[in-house]
Amino acid sequence: MEKIIHKESEADFIQYAFVTLLSLLTFKKIRKLESYRLELKKKREQKDEHYRV
């Protein structure tokens, strides 16, 4: 009985580690997208200023 519980907790740990890793990777991608979006926004604002002058 104890061995089954140990196996389950091991599987839970692996799943937890995998989900954590996945969320970290996704978070990095989101940060990249966010900085890319901000970069585009800055460029757009610069263009707007250029057309105003």
N, C-alpha and C positions, 0 to 999 in steps of 0.2 A: 504493500500500500504506500509506504513512504517513498519507494522508488518512482512510482507513478506521479506522485505529487512533485518530486524533484524534477522529473522529466517535463512536467507541465510548466513549472516555474522557469526552467531552462528555455523552453520554447517561448514563453512570455518575454523573457529577457532578450532573446534574439529578435523577437518581433519589435520590442521596445527600442532596441538599438537601431534596427533597420528604419523604423519610423523617425527616430531622432535624426539619423543621418540624412534621410530623405528630406525632412523638413529644413535641415541646415542647408542642404544643396538648393532647395527651392527658395529659401530665404535669400541666399546669395544671388540667385537668378533674379529675384524680385528687386533686390537692391540695385543690380545692374540695370534692369529695365527702368527703375525709378530714376537713376542718374542719367540714363539715356533720354528719358522723357523730359527731364529738367534741361538737358542740353538742347534739345529741340525747341523747348519753350524759350530759352534764352536767344537762340538764333532767330526765332520768329519775332521776338520783341525787338531785336536789333534791326531786322528788316523793316518792321513797322516804323521805327525811329528814322530809318534811312528814307523811307517814302515821305514822311512828314516834313523833312527838311527841304 
